[in-house]
Amino acid sequence: MRAILDFLLYDWLHADQLTQRPRFADHSRETFDAVLDTCERIAREKYAPFNRTVDIEEPRFDGEKVILPRATHEANRAYAESGMLSAAQDYDEGGMQLPYTIEAAANAFFGLASVSIGSSMLTKGNANLLLVHGTEAQKAVFARNEFNGRFSGTMCLSEPQAGSSLSDITTRAVPDGPDFESYPLGPRYRLKGNKMWISAGEHELTENIIHLVLAKIPGPDGKLIPGTRGISLFIVPKKLVDAQGRLTGERNDVALAGLNHKLGWRGTTNTLLNFGEGKFPVGGQPGAIGYLVGRRHEGLRCMFHMMNEARIGVGTAAVMLGMAGYYASLEYAKNRPQGRPVGPAGKDASQPQVRIIEHADVKRMLLAQKSYCEGALALELYCARLVDDQRTAAPEAADEARLLLEVLTPIAKSWPSEWCLEANSLAIQVHGGYGYTRDFPVEQYWRDNRLNMIHEGTHGIQATDLLGRKVVMEGGRGLQLLAARVNATMERAIQRPDLAEHANALGKALQDVGSATKAAWATGNPGEALANAVPYMQAFGHMVLAWIWLDVALAVPAGFSVAADQGRLGAARYFFHYELPKIGAWLNVVRTRDATCAQLPEEAF
Ligand SMILES: Cc1cc2nc3c(=O)[nH]c(=O)nc-3n(C[C@H](O)[C@H](O)[C@H](O)COP(=O)(O)OP(=O)(O)OC[C@H]3O[C@@H](n4cnc5c(N)ncnc54)[C@H](O)[C@@H]3O)c2cc1C
């Protein structure tokens, strides 16, 4: 795994060149490697040995507290002590000014070792959002204490009746008294409502939990404003703090209504939280205390600020679960004797059995996993590099990175969620019956990975975002920028005899995606265009992955001599021969705006 990361980071992405930018000038390949080494070690020592423990010892509520295994406490402590929570922050903030590319690569080790022990991604996302939209006091009291590991953070968007459609949330926030605007931590409101699915919503891992909550401030008529326009964002600490960040000793009116019992990802608690129901009245009154972040009615805009990174994080988690299954099944296939090779004269039962890795079909399943997971890892790192470019490149390149990220983020989130999950399924298949038991780790990887198509925007919602918004925004410039990069890769590949055939196939795929995009929108009717948004996203994603693989293959020196390079070229070839041709079927229904699903009446199901 480390060798793959090193190749992708340095031989392919040239991440060491980031040190030429002023923000990263104190860094070097050595400092980057030191971060990777540290994370690899912590993941190996504090995470990997407990992956099954956290699956079996699900979080439980003893009536007062949520109990988690001791290993979870230790893993969280080790992560916070490593400084990784604030690694990307300014030196002034106590950070390391680490490029996001390196941070994302280093965090990949934790996904591989035990994806659900840590919930640091939420804490970082929460604190980062406050750095951008919070007041100085909010940054000092909440964000800094999250970066140093004293507090942890959550994101409270979903409600029992409002998941994909956040415009329908009903949590309300009303000003807390006539002088509600005079509080040092921000305008003070009282919140009331239920938040569903809140990850890390209750635990004893940190001194306090800082909830970032979306709620609606009623209009003058006392009614909630329909749509997303009425949504505002609030900091709601589990325990109240003073203006210096000290706990006041008083609980806020946030109560655990219940724990969700999940298919996987069990190391992280998942909660239904009741805000303001009066279980812990503050000042004798029901209503959870919340401090407004940013401006009223702009909550969703603030929340979406961190979405690109959150989605790259989800995509990377999906990739690493896929990788974990790949390594487990590779190991198994090398050791499991079963069956005999088929020679020209059929099978010879007098011969000893071979190991299953010698069967072509098992190799197919292994190569599929490798091509999905290594390709998707490359995509995630590419997107992470775009995040760095957006922040630190020259203005024109930064703007190009921003727009490319808009287009690529739905793929970075969704493609691994679907295909690295498929990799996990193949890892089970390679194990045969053993893969279906809890005696082997692969079933857990599949269960853990099944979440990723659901949260951070479901597959369907991401697809609608891609076809409905991203490829058409700014006059389709994002798609054009992507096409330019794909073309540049093709032009280089066409010069290499071993890659020219792939370059031509990619050129055709790019054209097909482009023409299908136009055909989908030919009538200008969103209902028709978006009815097949998921097949569109599948085809788009496969085209992107083919491009990534071709670009990665170009980083393999001609006349290579190491097996790893042979493996990379083999995985690229697999992708072009077995995967890319699938896009024809997906794009066909998009191009014809096929209404088979959309128009089938409910009674016919
Ligand atoms: C383990 C876990 C952790 C989570 N953590 C958090 C968290 O920390 N904070 C948080 O706020 N939320 C969290 N979520 C919530 C998650 O984001 C939602 O589950 C998700 O957004 C989907 O919402 P829903 O469950 O209400 O499903 P629904 O929105 O009801 O969707 C059900 C199905 O209908 C489809 N669908 C819905 N609307 C449309 C449409 N307009 N067009 C086409 N198809 C549509 C969806 O794609 C989906 O397949 C978590 C969820 C889980 C399972």
The ligand as a Gaussian input file, in Angstrom:
#p B3LYP/6-31G(d) Opt

LIG

0 1
 C      -24.602000       5.499000       8.904000
 C      -25.112000       6.844000       8.487000
 C      -24.436000       7.977000       8.898000
 C      -24.941000       9.243000       8.594000
 N      -24.350000      10.363000       9.132000
 C      -24.970000      11.561000       8.997000
 C      -24.501000      12.712000       9.717000
 O      -23.505000      12.652000      10.443000
 N      -25.186000      13.876000       9.595000
 C      -26.293000      13.988000       8.809000
 O      -26.873000      15.064000       8.738000
 N      -26.779000      12.913000       8.120000
 C      -26.138000      11.715000       8.198000
 N      -26.615000      10.617000       7.519000
 C      -27.848000      10.770000       6.738000
 C      -27.655000      10.596000       5.251000
 O      -27.014000      11.707000       4.720000
 C      -29.053000      10.318000       4.671000
 O      -29.416000       9.018000       5.035000
 C      -29.094000      10.509000       3.182000
 O      -28.926000      11.859000       2.848000
 C      -30.398000       9.983000       2.574000
 O      -31.506000      10.485000       3.248000
 P      -32.669000       9.479000       3.721000
 O      -32.033000       8.407000       4.518000
 O      -33.726000      10.287000       4.355000
 O      -33.170000       8.835000       2.381000
 P      -34.186000       9.489000       1.339000
 O      -33.784000      10.885000       1.079000
 O      -35.573000       9.214000       1.781000
 O      -33.866000       8.628000       0.044000
 C      -34.345000       7.304000      -0.157000
 C      -34.074000       6.903000      -1.602000
 O      -34.801000       7.764000      -2.479000
 C      -33.925000       8.397000      -3.401000
 N      -34.366000       9.771000      -3.625000
 C      -34.716000      10.684000      -2.699000
 N      -35.015000      11.844000      -3.285000
 C      -34.846000      11.678000      -4.605000
 C      -34.995000      12.524000      -5.741000
 N      -35.358000      13.801000      -5.619000
 N      -34.713000      12.010000      -6.955000
 C      -34.325000      10.742000      -7.097000
 N      -34.186000       9.890000      -6.055000
 C      -34.421000      10.360000      -4.823000
 C      -32.566000       8.358000      -2.766000
 O      -31.522000       8.425000      -3.729000
 C      -32.615000       7.045000      -2.006000
 O      -32.225000       6.000000      -2.844000
 C      -26.090000       9.353000       7.784000
 C      -26.726000       8.201000       7.307000
 C      -26.265000       6.960000       7.661000
 C      -26.994000       5.740000       7.176000

